[in-house]
């Protein structure tokens, strides 16, 4: 379509363009029309576009350098001509252009003007008055014009506010140019404007969506590698302010959804007003939190504030503010507030765009936080691994300390007749056994052990979980001056199959979560009962409850509502353990009333073997036993324990000494520590077995790690330190059952 046939003196068009399409093809055709009709052409613009324009001018046989050199085409700053020279008020400047062109022999003037300078200076209202004044100038002078309006900046509504003074429009759709004026269309002027308006509204929506996706894509690339949350918000805020033409902006980041605990990031807000401005805005938003939870944005106008803030707005020329909740899945992360000096900035036009952008930023932030949680979890895992190795070594040393304590106490028990002294010794023995159990727990923590399933009394596991967590909930309740208690009604006597530590972990996690949920205290009730071939366990609290929107996500890895207090792994681990046991877990919850977790596990038939039940110990004759341990106290203690059992015991604290004794004497059994100075217990066993294969070899160790089967091929029995006389006798009975000695 040839557009130039619609150009003529006395007529000016509002050309609607976009940031991605400045309409240089239409402008080039307009310049060609001007040259054909001997018009002097002026292009008022504030950026260099010669290269782009020259590309389209060549289509008409024009060279931009040539027409500039012969002065038939003039580039001039739009800001200088319209704003600095105040042409929008001094209309005679336009008339002077016409007169000068006529004096130079031209037939008139063709003007191309970029209107961005009016928008950027907040002079949209003055532009409206200027357009009205141009009507009389154009009706009486040989002048035509093409006025360029960027719809991404002005918005459809702002542009169409000018329709009353200039109903002529040029716009493009799918590279096709459309002209609307009072003579060239079949519609009436009112209908014409309506058609253009509705079309551009639809086009604006498409462009806005495209703009959103492009903006999010650019922003995602920019912030994806950032390591700090504040840096993410700062970059995002600056980009949004630039894209939405906002003069000021700030982001309020709430801490755990609390208004009284927040931090903010600002953009272009003067230091002298930032505190007052931001705190007042936050106060207002706090009062309207219920509204913001339901809407995507809130327009805050100057007249909405008290006198002090109105004065502040007036001082810095702020006309309109836009508050956008940073919200995702009904969770409020904070607010983004933008302010504009111009009352004509398209705040409402940009609101949906800004809300979608902010939503995407929060999604990026959530991924950033999730990544950090994974990273912190890996770091924590490594720390725990190092801690485990460290504590494992300490536990081994403690075992060497406890072995003589427990050994000599048991020897003393057999030598004391005084009831009072015997009671004291038994109390010491119990304390030593408690120490032994503590060390074993440290060792179990420090080394990942093979998951061996066994029949477990889950009621006993629940009681143990309550005892393990008791320090947490009693301490926290006392510290927070709140009451927390646990009621148990355990009526299931059946067994389940699983790993004992994992079954305890289920209830430890559920109890810990219940304690965290009861911010004001309350009761945790735990029930167990059998239904058919399943056991049902119910853990119920009277806490804050779980919102319906997030209830289905609580078992996802790394999903947490506790922010920095939680890592989002507890319930995920619980769910996985229960699934491995072929069970199910469900949750029922109501906000403000608490939560109830319902666990169902398959029952298993069988009987528990009491840990206190001793195996039958065969009667054995007197043995000659070599005890090898580099810790003299341990070696002496084991030897004394053996002597108290009527055996003949010899000890060595050096492996070379032990080898010499073994080579030169006859022993019925050898007991050797795993860690010796020159050779390991395994190496000593191999040497001894190669020489005397029938002599039983018992390996003593305070290490609870897993030995390979190949390592133990020369070992008849492994016994964990510290051990009791009963355990020692049981081990000897097991390895020497075929040995007979003469009295």
Buried (B, 14 or more C-beta within 10 A) or exposed (E): EEBBEBBEBBBBBBBBBBEEEBBBBBBBBBBBBBBEBEBBBBBBBBEEBEEBBBEBBEEBEBEBEEBBEEEBBBBBBBBEBBBEBEBBEEBEBBBEBBEEBBEEEBBBBBBBBBBBBBBBBBBBEBBBEBBEBBEEBBEEBBBBBBBBBBBBBBBBBBBBBBBEBBBBBBBBEEEEBBBBBEEEBEEEBEEBBBBBBEBBEEBBEEBBEEBBEEBBEEBBEEBEEBEEBEEBBBBBBBBBBEBBBBBBBBBBBBEEBEBEEBEBBBBEBEEEBBEEBBEBBBEBBEEBEEEBEEBBBBEBEBEEBEEEBBEBBEEBEBBBBBBBBBBBEEBBBBBBBBBBBBBBBBBEBBBBBBBBBBBBBBBBBBEBBBEEBBEEBEEEEEEEEEEBEEBBEEBBEBBBBBBBBBBBBBBBBEEBEEEEEBEEBEEBBEEBBEBBEEBBEBBEBBBEEEEEBBBBBBBBBBBBBBEBBEEBBEEBBEEEEEEBEBEEEBEBEBBBBBBBBBBBBBBBBBBBBBBBBBEEBBBBBBBBBEEEEBBBBBBBBBBBBBBEEBBEBBBEBBBBBEEEEBBBBBBBBBBBBBEEBEBBBEBBBEEEEBBBBBBBBEBBEEEEEEEEEEEEEEEBEEBBBBBBBBBEBBBBBBBBBBEBBEBBBBBBBEBEEBBEBBEEEEBBBBBBBBBBEEBBBBEBBBBBBEEBEEBBBBBBBBBBEEBEEEBBEBBBBBBBBBBBBEEBBBBBBBBBEEBEEEE
